[in-house]
């Protein structure tokens, strides 16, 4: 068995692409627009998975934008997407500077959570061993839900 993709529905494709690509750093692998079905599918891959995703189509995240639907409430019923990162503190700082709320700060140097514009939870995990706890993250409180 091999993981292929996770699909999430998005109400604002441009806003979601800005979050996933411009802020989080994923790359678009392919796109399908279906005029008759009135939807767009965009497949994204993490930079470390880009070559494999272009070659095999996986692993990716499929953003599904149904043209006639914009409001998807309760994104938490999806669960979350998880990404390993090289430096969790650097990633959280970059996301925060871009206006993203760090819902669960990386107090332990290992794990953090943020949410997409459509309220999908994203888990960030430190690749390898946790980093030593440091401020301002070590004493940062949770914000909202994740």
Secondary structure, 3 states (H helix, E strand, C coil): CCCCEEEEECCCHHHHHHHHHHHCCCEEEEEEEECCCCEEEEEEECHHHHHHHHHHCCCEEEEEEECCCCCCCCHHHHCEEEEEECCHHHHHHHHHHCCCCCCECCCCCCEEEEECCCCCEEEEEECCCCCCCCCCCCCCCCCCCC
